[in-house]
Amino acid sequence: MSEHSETWVVQEADEIVINAAPDHIWGILINSQLLPQWMPAVQHTDGRHESLGTVRRCDVNFEGQGGHVVERCVVYEQPHRIG
């Protein structure tokens, strides 16, 4: 591995099939304010609109354990991937 290589660790992966237009789903995914509506562990987020390089802070609760998560968008390939 060269000194400029990046190592990615998959923390979690899941897949579902949603019967909706990709543009509709993408609109939900890039609106960080909607995150608490479809991600039960997220109580609040200061994020607004996802794009490459944006950072958001989320107040979370995992099985009674509260805390904070800071996330940076490192992959943005509309309308295929966001991460």
N, C-alpha and C positions, 0 to 999 in steps of 0.2 A: 504494500500500500504506500503510495507516495505521501509526502508531507501535506499535500493539498487535498487529499481525499477526505470525504466525510463519511462517517459511520452513522447509520440510522438504526435505531432500535424501535421495533414495533411494540407499542405499549398495549394496544388492544386492536382487534380487527373484528368487524362484523359486517354482514350484508343482509339487506332486505330488498324486496321488490315492492315498489309503490306505483299504484295505478294512477298516475298523474303526468301531466306534461313536464318535461325537464325544466322548462323556463319557470314554471310555478314552483317546483321544488328548489331550484337554484335561488330564487327570490327569497325563500325562507332561510336557506343556509347562509346567505351572505348578510342577513339582517341579524346582527348579534343581539338586538333587543328582544328577539323572539326565542332565543336560546332557552330561557327558563320554561317556556311552554312545551318544548319537546325533549328536553334533557332534564329529567326529574331531579338530579343531584345539584343542578345549578339554581341557586336562590336569586342571584342578581349578577348582572355584568355591566361594566362601564363601557363595553364595546359598542360600536355603532354599525359600521359597514365594513365587512371583511374585504381585504385586498392584500396583495403581497406585501409583507413587511409590517402590517398593522399588529398592534399589541392590545390585548384585552385582559382585564383582571376580572375573575369570577369569584363570587362568594359561593362556596359549595357546602353540601352536607352529604357525607357518605355514611349511611347507616348510623346516624346520630353523631358522627364526628364532623364538626364544622371546620372550615379552613378557607384558604384562598389559593387560587391557581392563577398563574400568569401565563398566557399563551401568546405566541407569535405565529402569524400565518406565514408558513414557509413554502407552501405549494398552492398555486391558484391557477387552475387550468379550466376556465369556464367553457362549457358547463359539465365538465367531467370529474374534476377532483379539487378538493380544498382541504388544506391541513396545516 
